[in-house]
């Protein structure tokens, strides 16, 4: 196997949107401005203890209002301001009385996204947002626009994060480089959707789809993700149809089983990336806990219970998982399943010694799957020049690790992948708390 490292493109200065105002990037940002001088380290910001208002349902608001002696019907007004008015500040909560707006602002965060920078590419069709939370944690969302085509309507899809960082550690993913920071609160998940919806509303458009494919493993923060899905599908809140929501997982089998028992109608997406256990041990470390056949079995039961086909995501990495042998293994694994495969060229990720498979290789791989009767789509990467892949902007802001660390990481990945291609299973332990 030949390993290669493609350095990511360095974007030039781009406009930023911070708290809704267009500005130039601040000093020390990743857009080429001068770094701040070294000095005493700044203390980490404290996490705002107030709950996010968007995470509350009508019953929660009624209970809070009752405690203040306020009429219960105000709960509907608050929900309308948050979900139809898309409020971001207490001033947006009109026509509520000023005293109630002030009380809500004191008790809750109207918007949990403290600052947001937006980068736009693909002629305006891709918008990558880097959000800062109250404790300084960085998360990302991507708003993607799809024009109407014969047989399909115009779509606007937001890809959102469920965790700050990720503990799974897939080596081709920029979020995996960052490591895990914390789970997101329900409101921190939902406010990414509200932010995207506000941007669309400014142009007279509306959000049509939500996918949980941003930073983090959604099924390792499943309670909060389910609360977010409930809010998104609630007719009194966002009112999005369940079939317009996709929840992804890298293979948390107990989480898939739990979703199946609940019977939701949203789409389940499985980040597969390899059909052979030794290779998937390296590419998706959770495979060491739940092997690929066990993951697909759980997804099969989910498809049968819901009647919804499962989407299998497969990142194409040159010389690693794109061979004829890999195509045969994947075809055999998914033969007869209610499934659809998305083949995705790998995005360039700093410090990873791999590159995307060439298009002819991807097309050959897809043809083998189709010949086996498996539906497949070749996806086109979007927003490459703005770091739109999961975790790229946050990793950019975190700064490059020391060169010796990069070198050791590359050597470890190369050695692990070479051993996997020989059929050897990984013996490396998972991160603490992953796969428990």
N, C-alpha and C positions, 0 to 999 in steps of 0.2 A: 504494500500500500504506500502511495506517495502522499505525504501530507503537505498542505500549503496554507499559508496565512495571507488572506487578502486584507490589507489595511482599509479601515472604513474611510469613506470620503469625509473631508472636513468641510462642514457647511460654512458659508460666509455669514456676515451679520444679517439677522432677520428681525423683523418687527416682533415684539412680544406683546401679549395682552396680559396685563397684571391687574387683577381685581376689576376687570371690565374696561380698562383704559389702555389705549394703544400707546406704547412707549418704546424706547430703544432698550436693548438688553442692559441690565445693571452692570456696574463694574465687577469684574471677577466672574462674569458668566462665561458660558462655553462658546460665546460668539466672537472671541478674539480680543475682548477688552482686557485691560491690565488686571492682573490678580491683586488682591488686597495685600498690603505689606504684612509680613509675619509679625506676630506679637503674642500677647496673652490669648490663649484659646477662649472663644466665646462660650459661655455656658449654654448647654442645650436648652431650647425653649421647653417650657412645661406644657403638657397636654391640657387643653381646655377641658375642665370637668363637666361642662354643661352638655347635656345630650343634644344631638342634632334634631331639629324640628321635623325634618322630612322623614325620620325614622318612626314617627308616631302615627298611629291610626286614630280613627274617630273615637274609639272607646278611651284610648289614652288621653286624648285632648279633653274629652268630656269630664273625665275624672279630675284632670288638672284644673279645669275651669270650675268644677263644682267646689274644689278646695278653696277657690278664691271667691265663691259666691257669684260667679258669672253665669249667665244663661247658657244652657247646653247647645243651643243652636249656633253659638259662636264657633263651635268645633268645625262645622261645615264651612264657615267663612274662612277659618284658618287653612283648612285643607285646600279650599279653592285658591287661596292666595299662594300657597306653596306649589300646588300641582297644575293649576291652570294659569295663575298669574306668574308662576315660576320665580317667586320672590327670592332675592339674594340678600336683602337688608331689611331691618325692621321698618324702614320707610316704605317698603313695597307691600306692607301688610294692610294697606287701605282696602276697604273702608272701615276697618276696625277702629274703635276709639283709641285715642292717643295713649290713654292710661294702660289699656290692654296691650298695645304694641310695645310699650316700654316694659311691661311685666314679662311678655314673651321674650323680649330681647335679653332680659336679665336672667331668665330661667333656662333659655335654650340658645343654641346656635342656629341662626336662620339659614346659614350656609356653612358647611364644615370645610370648604375649600378656601384656604386663606389667601393664596395667590395662585395664579395660573398663567403660564406662558404657552402661547400657541404658535406652531410652525405649520405653514401651509405648502403643499406641493401638488404635483400632478394636475396643474392647471386649476387648482382650487378644489379638486375632488378628494383630497386627503388632508385632514387637519389633525395634527398630533398635539395633544395638550399635556403639559407637565404641571401637575398640581402639587402645591405644598400644603400640608396639613398643620394643625395647630402646634404639634410637637416637632415640626421640622421635617417629618417623614415626607418623602417624595413618591408620588404614584402617577400613573399615566393612563390616559384614555385616547382613543383614536376615533374620529368621526369620518366616515367614508360615504361618499355620494355616488350613487349608481343611476345614470340617466335611464329614462324609459326606453324600452326596446320592443319590437314586435312580440306580443304575447306576454310582456311583463311591464309593470308600472315602475315609476321612479321610486327608488329606495334610498333611505338615509339610515345608515347603521352605525351605532356607537359600540366600540369594543371597550369594556371597562375592567378595572382591577378589583380584586377581592382581598388582596393582602398587600402590604408594603414589603416588597422583596418576595423571595420564595425560598422555601427550604428544600424543595425537591432536587434542585441543582442539575438540571439538564445542561450538559456542557456546551450545546450549540445555542443556548438562550442567554441573552444579555442579562435578564433578571436573575438567572442562576449565578452570575458572577457577583451580584450584589449580596447574596445571602438573604436570610430572613430577618425582618425587623419586627413586624407584628401583624395580627389580623386587623382588618378594617371593621369599623362599626357599621351598622346598617345604613345610617345616614351618610357616612363617607362613601359608601358604594352608590347610594341613590343620587347623591349630589353630583356625581359624574354624569349621570343621565340628565339631570336637570340642567347642568351646564351646557351639554350638547343641544338640548331642546331649546334653550334660550338663544343659542347662536342660530339655529334653524329658523326660529320664529322671527328673528330680525329680517330675514329674507322671505317671509311668508311661507316657509316650508315646515314640515313636521317630521319628527322622528318615527321611523317605521319598524326598526329592529334593534334589539339589544343582545349583545353576545358577551358572555363572561369568559373572555379569552385574553384579558390583559395580565397584569402582574399578579403572581400568586397562583395557588392551587385552590379553586373554588370549593372543592369537597373537603378540604382541610379547614374551611371556615363555613361549614355547611349551614349552621343555624342562622348566621347573619345573611348568607346568600338566599336562603329560603324566605327570610323576612323581607329582603329586598324584592324578590320575585313576587311575593304577595302584594307589596305596595305597587309594583309596576302593573300588575294585572287587575288591581282593585278598580272597579268603575268609578268610585268616588275619589280616587287619587289619579294615577297616570292613565289607567284604562287601556293598556296595551294587551292585545291578545296573546295568550300563552304560546301559541305556535309561532309567534314572532320573537321568541326568546330562546337563545341557545346557551346551555351551561356545559362547559368543557371540563375534562378531568384528564390527568395523566395516568389514571388507573387506580383510584382509591376504591377498591371493591366494596368495602362496607358502606361507603357513601352512595355508590351506584345502587346497591341493594336497598338502601333506605329510600332513595328517590323512587325506585320501582314500587315499594310498598305504599308510598304516598300517591302514586298514579298521576303525576303532572303531565300535561300535554306539551311542554316545551321540548325542544330538540336536545338530545344528549350528544355531545361531541367527545370523542376519545382521542387524545394525543398519542398515537401509536408509534410511528417513526421507525419501527422495526418489528418484524414478525418472528425473529429468532431470538430466543431468550438470552444467549450470551451477548449479542449485540445490543439488545434492548436494556440489559443490565447497565450498560455504559451510557447509552443515549437517554434513557429514562430510568434513573436509579430506583424509583419505586418498584420497578420490575423485580428487584431482589426480594421484595416482600410479597407482591402479588404478580406472579408470572403471567405472560401475555395470554395464554389460553384461559386462565382464570378471569382475566379482565374481559376478554371477548365473551366468555360464557355469561358473565353478569350483564354485559351490554345486550346480549341476545335475549335474556329474560326480560330486560327493560323494554326492548322493541316489541316483544310478543305481548307484554302487558299493556302497553300504551298504543300499539299499532303505529308507532312512529319509527321511521328508520333511523339508525344511528349513523352519525357522520364520523368517519375516521380520518384524522389529520396525519399526514405523513410528510415530514420535512425531508427534502431530497438533498443528500450530502454526497459530493463527488467522491467516488472510490470507497465509500463507507457502507451505505445502505441502498445503493442504486443498481445493484448487479442483477443479472438474470436469476441468480439463485434467490435473491431477496424478493423479486417479483413472484417467483414460484411459491415461496413460503407464504407470502401475503395472500396470494390467490387461494392457496389451500386453507389458510386460516379462516378466510371470510367466505368461502364457497357456501352458497345457500343461505347466507345471512341477509336480513333486512338492513342493508348497509349501503353507504355511499363513501367513496374514498376521495379525498382532496389531496392532490400532490402539490407541495409548496416548495419552490426553490429556497434553499437556506439563505436567510439574510446575513450580510457580513457582520460578524461579531468580533470585537477586539479580543485579542488574547486566545482565540480559538484557532487551532491549526487546520481548519477545513474551509472549503468553499462550496458554493452551490453546484449541483449537477448541471451539466450543459443541457440545453433544451432538447437536442436530439436524443439524449439518454433518457430524459424524462418522458418524452413521447414514446420511446420504445417500451419503457416500463409501463406506461398507461395502456399501450396496445396489448401487452401480455395480460393485464388485468381484465380488459374488456373481452379478450378472447375467452377468459374463464367465466364470463357472464357477470362481472362485477362492475357496476356503474362507477365512473371515475371522472373527475374534473381536474384539469391542470390550472392552478391558481397563478395569478401574476402578482408579484410583490409590488406593494404600493408604498410610496413615501420613503423610498430607500435613502434619498438624499437628505431627508430631515430626520433620519433615525426613527422611523415609524414602527420598527419591530419592537416587540415587547421588551421593555426595560432599557432600550438604548439611550434615551435621553437621561434617565436617572443615572445610568452607569457613567455617562459622559460627565454629568455634574459631580459624581463621586470622585472623578479623577483617575488617572491610570495608576495601577499598583506598581511597585518597584520592578525594574526589569528582571532581577533574579527570581522574583515571585512569578512573573509571567513565564519565564523560561521553564521553571519547575512545573507549572501548570500544563504547559504545552507538552513537556516530556511525559507527564503522567497520563494525559489524554491519549497521546499517540501510543504509548505502551499498552494502555487499557484497550484501545480499539484494535490494535494488532492482535492481542490475545483473544479478543472476542471473535475476530474473523477466523481464528484457528479453532473456535468452538469452545473456548474456556469460559466458564461462568465467573463472574466477579465475586471476590471475597471481601470487598470493601464494605464497611458498615454504613447504614443510612444515618443522616443527621438525626440528632436527638429529637424525639417528638414526631418524626415522620414514619408512618407505617406501624405505629403502635396499635 
